[in-house]
């Protein structure tokens, strides 16, 4: 039986994956969105469910406000000596460690391992009673990139033993923009797998050395070649119970975000050649489909809709800043209390308590029933959020309700009103129809308006859609949020 790529058509950027017993756990970037660090679980490497998040919020006060593109960058996940470690770069603060002895139900403790700007993409390896941490560098913060650094740290990842990093690989000439390194050891070699050449047009590099400090040989082990998969960007090498290896990586697919692919791995002359291997000298190419590596288990899937019947918020929802718990309630529906600050009253993209979720189908239709209780100047609605955003909403003004469509941009100073008409009811069904690759339209009560928008990605992420209530004292209650795949 064959699976098809991508295995996750959704924005789980910078995936790292480990096998523990018969389970596979994937962790991904979450940037400024909370809760942070989604953990996905699979039994068969292909079908995943959202298991949990590592923490409810980003541990810095400035993320009570929306900080597009900041926050949690590419993490790594490892199991060592009874603990699961998730190693997290905050590009403006430093390297933080999250640790638990129970990845499915345990509480994560966290601490700072290395302070500093621009140190990113950390990954540890334990060897002969020591622990080393490989890192990349963000030019936007530290002034340079295209090199990899190495720290020696304590085996419990609590102390930086080496002080400063040591540069172990310089990719300026042969692997520009090398980043996202992942450490492995096989036989006598230390391996670092890392992407180079940029997110959209790059390739996968393998480095190897018998000394953790190098020097490292290098080889291109996967690139686009004749496939339609651009990138292919950073990911994870996973060893299966039978000793074979597979490789996860992401592809930047514009408004769909950084979607996840699964590739076979073939070891040739102690190099991991990834994907479809036609010529080992040229490296592999991403595959469109491949035979399952284990028995398929399709019981695992990522939820898309929400009936708001649970007493806990569904794992599909994130907010673009640390969430204020007193601004929502589940009561046979999702009640969103009006929130906002001076910035977000004028710019929807700066609203901290917008409830957003990821695209997961190529084409889809959204339907959500809303009962609103708004005061003067307040609005509630359904939005698409990218660097360009738009919303269909109900606003209360001059003691009347109006349906309107607005649009804006991260860089704009305010929203532009595209359409507005009076609406004399206190409930409404908001609709959105999304058609690949990047077109969407809004409607109400099953009728669509003749205004077409182009979907854009956000900052380092794909687009998102969701619901909100903006203002000071009113509220809206959403009975359900239904997302249905559309076959064109």
C-alpha positions, 0 to 999 in steps of 0.5 A, spaced: 500 500 500 502 506 498 502 513 501 502 520 497 506 526 499 505 531 502 503 526 508 501 533 512 498 538 508 498 543 513 503 548 516 507 544 521 514 548 519 521 545 521 518 538 523 523 534 527 521 527 529 523 521 533 521 514 534 519 512 541 517 505 542 512 504 537 510 511 536 512 517 532 512 524 535 513 530 531 514 537 534 514 543 529 515 551 530 509 555 532 512 562 532 508 567 535 502 563 536 500 560 542 499 555 545 506 553 543 510 547 540 505 543 537 506 535 538 503 530 533 503 523 534 503 517 529 503 510 529 505 509 521 509 515 520 504 517 515 497 519 519 498 524 524 493 527 530 495 533 534 497 530 541 498 536 545 502 543 546 508 543 550 506 550 553 500 555 553 504 561 552 511 564 550 514 566 557 516 573 555 511 579 556 512 582 549 508 576 546 502 579 550 501 583 544 502 580 536 509 580 534 509 577 527 514 572 525 517 572 532 517 567 538 518 559 537 523 558 531 525 551 529 525 546 535 528 539 535 526 533 540 530 528 543 529 522 548 535 521 553 536 518 560 528 517 561 526 524 559 524 527 552 527 534 551 525 539 546 530 544 544 527 551 542 530 557 539 527 564 541 531 568 536 531 574 540 532 571 547 536 565 546 536 557 547 530 554 551 529 547 554 523 544 555 523 537 559 518 532 561 518 524 563 511 523 559 511 526 553 503 524 552 501 527 559 506 530 563 508 537 565 514 540 561 519 544 565 523 549 562 529 553 563 534 558 559 540 554 556 544 559 552 542 567 552 543 571 546 540 574 539 540 570 533 542 563 535 537 558 532 536 551 530 539 547 536 540 540 536 543 536 541 547 529 541 550 525 547 556 521 546 561 518 551 558 521 557 558 528 554 553 532 550 554 537 544 549 542 541 549 544 534 546 551 532 545 555 526 545 563 526 540 568 524 543 574 520 537 578 521 539 578 529 546 576 529 549 579 523 551 573 519 549 566 517 551 560 513 555 557 518 554 552 524 556 552 531 557 547 536 557 548 544 558 543 549 553 543 554 551 538 560 548 532 559 542 534 562 542 540 558 542 545 564 549 548 563 553 551 557 560 548 559 563 551 553 561 558 554 562 561 546 560 557 540 565 554 536 564 554 528 565 547 525 562 548 518 562 554 514 558 553 508 559 560 504 562 557 498 558 550 497 552 551 502 550 558 503 544 559 508 545 552 511 541 552 517 536 547 521 542 542 523 540 535 526 545 531 529 545 523 528 551 518 529 551 512 525 557 507 526 563 511 527 561 518 524 557 524 526 552 526 521 549 533 521 543 533 516 541 540 514 538 544 508 542 550 504 540 554 499 534 558 502 527 555 503 524 555 497 529 553 492 534 549 496 537 542 497 539 537 503 546 537 505 549 531 509 555 533 513 560 527 516 566 527 521 569 522 526 570 528 530 564 532 533 568 538 532 570 536 525 572 537 519 566 535 516 565 532 509 559 534 505 555 531 500 548 533 497 543 528 499 537 530 496 534 536 491 528 538 487 531 535 481 525 533 476 520 533 482 515 538 483 517 539 490 521 545 491 526 546 497 526 541 499 527 544 506 529 542 513 527 536 517 528 529 521 532 523 520 528 517 523 530 510 524 525 505 524 525 498 529 527 494 523 533 499 522 531 502 516 531 510 516 526 515 513 526 522 512 521 528 514 522 535 511 518 541 509 516 544 502 514 551 502 507 551 499 505 559 499 499 560 503 498 553 505 505 554 509 510 549 510 507 542 509 510 535 511 513 530 506 516 523 508 521 520 504 525 513 503 533 513 505 538 509 502 545 509 505 550 508 499 558 509 501 556 511 508 551 517 506 544 517 507 541 519 500 534 521 500 528 520 496 528 517 489 535 515 487 536 515 480 544 517 480 547 517 487 552 522 485 546 527 484 542 525 490 535 523 491 529 527 489 522 528 493 517 522 491 510 523 490 508 516 493 511 510 496 510 504 499 508 504 507 514 503 511 509 500 517 502 497 517 497 503 515 493 506 521 488 511 519 485 512 525 490 518 526 487 524 523 488 532 524 481 535 526 479 540 522 472 542 524 469 544 531 462 543 534 464 547 541 461 541 545 467 539 549 469 543 556 476 544 553 478 548 547 480 544 541 487 543 539 486 546 532 485 553 535 491 558 536 491 565 538 497 570 535 499 572 542 499 569 549 491 568 550 487 571 555 483 566 558 478 570 561 476 573 554 473 566 552 468 561 555 465 554 552 458 553 554 455 549 548 458 553 544 464 558 544 463 565 547 468 570 545 468 576 549 470 583 545 477 584 546 482 589 543 487 594 544 488 601 541 492 598 535 487 592 534 481 596 534 484 599 527 488 593 525 485 586 525 492 583 524 494 585 531 488 582 535 491 578 540 485 574 541 483 572 534 482 564 534 485 561 528 487 555 525 491 552 519 489 550 512 489 543 511 485 542 505 487 544 498 480 547 497 474 547 502 468 551 505 467 554 512 460 555 515 460 558 522 453 560 526 454 566 530 449 569 535 452 576 537 451 581 542 455 587 540 455 594 543 457 601 539 463 600 534 464 592 536 465 587 531 465 579 530 466 575 524 470 570 520 477 572 517 483 569 513 489 572 516 496 572 512 500 578 510 494 580 507 488 579 511 480 580 510 474 579 514 466 578 513 463 581 520 457 584 523 459 591 526 454 595 531 454 602 529 449 608 530 444 602 534 444 598 528 447 592 525 451 592 519 454 586 515 461 588 512 467 586 508 474 589 510 481 588 508 488 590 510 495 588 510 500 587 516 504 594 513 497 598 513 495 603 518 488 600 518 482 596 515 479 598 508 471 597 508 470 593 501 462 592 502 457 594 507 449 593 508 444 593 514 443 587 517 437 586 522 438 580 525 442 578 531 444 571 528 448 570 522 452 564 518 458 566 516 461 563 510 468 562 506 469 558 500 477 557 498 479 554 492 486 552 490 491 555 489 490 562 493 483 565 492 477 566 497 470 569 497 466 571 503 458 570 504 453 570 509 447 565 510 449 560 504 450 566 499 456 569 497 458 576 495 462 578 488 468 580 492 474 575 490 481 575 495 488 573 494 490 568 499 497 570 502 502 567 507 504 570 514 510 572 516 514 565 516 507 561 516 502 559 512 495 563 512 490 562 517 483 562 518 478 563 524 473 567 528 474 573 533 470 578 537 473 585 537 471 591 542 470 592 549 464 589 553 460 585 548 460 578 546 459 573 540 457 566 541 459 561 535 455 554 535 460 550 531 465 551 526 465 547 520 470 546 515 468 541 509 473 539 503 471 541 496 472 537 490 473 541 484 
